[in-house]
Amino acid sequence: MGTDDSILHDAWLAVVRAAADHRRITSAGDEVFYGDLTLRGTADTHAWAELLRAIRSALDAATGQEEIVDALCSGDPRLDVVGASELIDWARTRDERLRELNARLLRGLLGED
């Protein structure tokens, strides 16, 4: 396996693991969190952030859309191809949306239009 293949394989594995962790957290009953909704919220937020980070890393590593969809569906069988593709598209445009939001907030704070 060449260096590029190794990078793509590692990115694929990271997405599978993050998707599986996210599925385990979101499908777990409250007893896993000792009935504490704060723990559930924290775990869900962390799992979601890790999933997005893994997808962004895979995109940055030039992993193909089909491979990322495969990794997402392998890690979380509840996802279908359409849902996985939408999640990738959402993650892909997230940074752009954050930049736009920050620019609007900054303009508002500075009193600019």
PyMOL commands that set and color helices and strands:
alter all, ss='L'
color gray80, all
select helices_A, chain A and resi 3-27+30-33+37-60+65-75+81-110
alter helices_A, ss='H'
color red, helices_A
deselect
rebuild
show_as cartoon
